[in-house]
Amino acid sequence: MKRLALLSTSDKTGLIDLARSLVDEFGFELISSGGTAQALKDAGIPVVKVADYTGSPEILGGRVKTLHPKIHGGILARQDLPQDQADLEANGIRPFALVVVNLYPFEQTIAQPEVSLSEAIEQIDIGGPAMLRAAAKNFSHLTVLCNPAQYSDYLQELRQFNGKASFAFRQGCAQQAFWHTATYDQAIATYLSQQNSEEIPQPIDPHLSLPPRFTVIGQQPQVLRYGENPHQPAAWYQTGTVPSGWTAATKLQGKELSYNNLVDLEAARRLIAEFLDTKATVAILKHTNPCGVAMGTTLAEAYEKAFNADSVSAFGGIVALNQPLDAATATALTQTFLECVVAPGCEPEAAEILQAKSKVRVLILPDLAGGPTQLVKPIAGGLLVQAADDHLTNPTEWQVVTERKPTTAQIEELMFAWKVAKHVKSNAIVVTSDRTTVGIGAGQMNRVGSVKIALEQAGDKTTGANLASDGFFPFDDSVRTAAAAGIEAIIQPGGSLRDQESIAAANELGLIMICTGYRHFLH
């Protein structure tokens, strides 16, 4: 009797070639359902429909078609167990040697704009995961394939081992099937937890908005040369089956991306995403901290200002732009050594100019705002998970706490400084003038140290400049230091028990001080 293969696929890539080889080269008999059976029939490949094989029609609009003892019995039967063999014979069930299944395109569906909850739910596969899990459980007796990329390897196994796949291959395929269903279920659970529909009750307490269970599943598109240091192995994992974020970016040119490149690029993306609705803005980062951020009337002007803000640190930096690369900016970028450049687009002339620096990694990421909504940090024995710091800066929420009030122009400048400070490692101090960072103090163990570093870097540019702090001032020493350097306005979260000391010092020294009510610590 011919060996039996069950084929039920949503993604029909490579299906016809696989099926034809199974029938013509290895003598399989094919059982298929729905659209898969029709595709095989249209290709002239003999196939038996599941409904004809089981004697049970598809019901509920196709929701139930493979959930049948003749299907799952044939998948789960232990062919070396007499009792299982007896059950198969008593019920007229044939064992399967191969199960080829991939699942409804749930993630592709929810990636579409304005997809409804009901549309998403209809793309939750039931029979597919059940068949995959059953076949993977019984890998000792059959092979399960869940990805078209496995088809050629399977056929090669049959050719190499006299028509039967090796145990090691079957076990590896079983592992892939379980990862596939786990990823699928995780995507569904995540999607449902994020819905704000009346059909899904939402928690009253916002602190309960994170799910009681949290899983991270990824598939590896690339092994990296190493991690932060050469002795640390590293790899890049894509979450979900639909490429997004950096896995969906287009690399125009340059060397292979490293672990540190990707970490820096993500920091650059988060920062430049604050400025997508503003005029031309450029951010240059080093070791995840901005060393120069500036706005300009043109992209080239913004880059020049950002570069000159700290040209020493910009050497070997990561450049993020909020507008498509043009020729003038590309020409400026080639004048120094850079590791990576990311922009939402690139004009053909600019791409040609950048080829003069062929080792520079140039990436196009149209959706610069598309970042994770939850941030994960591993610790011993578990994970820490928090919502992303996506609070939008809104001056209407700010409180001017000093006698001296800011002008509209000063409000706009302080907005710029505050957005940048949000993306500087704590303790963070940012000094700006003319929509350009002139001094940045990052990652110091005390705020006074960050203030001194930022002011020293700014030099004589502190006169009339603005200062942003990611955290409050518990003492007035930093306020006095800033005033002595010529700082005119300060923006900070407020919230210290000793706020009044800093406010009194600002009033005494004629400064403007704004408290935002929000802090932006970044560890």
Order of alpha helices (4+ residues) and beta strands (2+ residues): beta-alpha-beta-alpha-beta-alpha-alpha-alpha-beta-alpha-alpha-alpha-beta-alpha-alpha-beta-beta-beta-alpha-beta-beta-alpha-alpha-beta-alpha-beta-alpha-beta-beta-beta-beta-alpha-beta-beta-alpha-beta-alpha-beta-alpha-beta
